[in-house]
Amino acid sequence: MSTFVRDNVNPIKKLECSMLILASAVHGVPARGLIGDAYELQRLGGLLPSLLQAAENKDVVTDKIEAQEG
């Protein structure tokens, strides 16, 4: 309970972020690609915009590199 009161931190948000980062690294898939449900993608996009935006930017860069190579 002290986490909520003293630090004003949502431990679930921290856990979801950590799990997405870990799963992304283990599976080699962008975090955005690990979320299959549109509702969850929208919800997590509001909670973790920097994580999902980084994955989207990486996809764009990867697509551009592949287009140049191909």
C-alpha positions as CSV (number, residue, x, y, z in Angstrom):
1,M,0.0,0.0,0.0
2,S,2.9,2.4,0.6
3,T,3.7,2.2,-3.1
4,F,0.3,3.8,-3.9
5,V,0.4,6.4,-1.1
6,R,4.1,7.4,-0.8
7,D,5.3,7.2,-4.4
8,N,2.0,7.7,-6.2
9,V,3.1,5.0,-8.7
10,N,0.9,2.4,-10.4
11,P,2.7,-0.9,-9.9
12,I,0.6,-2.6,-12.6
13,K,1.7,-0.1,-15.2
14,K,5.3,-0.7,-14.3
15,L,4.8,-4.5,-14.5
16,E,3.0,-4.3,-17.9
17,C,5.8,-2.1,-19.3
18,S,8.5,-4.5,-18.0
19,M,6.7,-7.6,-19.3
20,L,6.3,-6.0,-22.8
21,I,10.0,-5.0,-22.9
22,L,11.1,-8.5,-21.8
23,A,8.7,-10.3,-24.2
24,S,9.8,-8.1,-27.0
25,A,13.5,-8.8,-26.4
26,V,12.9,-12.6,-26.0
27,H,10.7,-13.0,-29.0
28,G,12.4,-10.4,-31.2
29,V,9.1,-8.8,-32.0
30,P,8.2,-5.1,-31.4
31,A,6.0,-4.5,-28.3
32,R,3.2,-3.4,-30.6
33,G,3.2,-6.8,-32.3
34,L,2.8,-8.6,-29.1
35,I,-0.6,-7.0,-28.3
36,G,-3.3,-8.8,-30.3
37,D,-6.5,-7.2,-28.9
38,A,-7.4,-3.7,-30.3
39,Y,-8.9,-2.7,-27.0
40,E,-5.7,-3.6,-25.1
41,L,-3.6,-1.9,-27.8
42,Q,-5.6,1.3,-27.3
43,R,-5.4,1.0,-23.5
44,L,-1.7,0.3,-23.4
45,G,-1.1,3.1,-25.9
46,G,-2.5,5.5,-23.4
47,L,-0.5,4.1,-20.5
48,L,2.8,3.4,-22.3
49,P,2.9,5.7,-25.4
50,S,6.7,5.9,-25.5
51,L,7.1,2.1,-25.6
52,L,4.6,1.6,-28.3
53,Q,5.7,4.7,-30.3
54,A,9.3,3.4,-30.2
55,A,8.2,0.1,-31.6
56,E,6.3,1.9,-34.4
57,N,9.2,4.1,-35.3
58,K,11.5,1.0,-35.4
59,D,9.1,-0.7,-37.8
60,V,9.1,2.4,-40.1
61,V,12.9,2.5,-40.1
62,T,13.2,-1.3,-40.7
63,D,10.7,-1.0,-43.6
64,K,12.7,1.8,-45.2
65,I,16.0,-0.2,-44.9
66,E,14.4,-3.3,-46.4
67,A,13.0,-1.2,-49.3
68,Q,16.4,0.3,-50.0
69,E,18.0,-3.2,-49.9
70,G,15.4,-4.8,-52.0
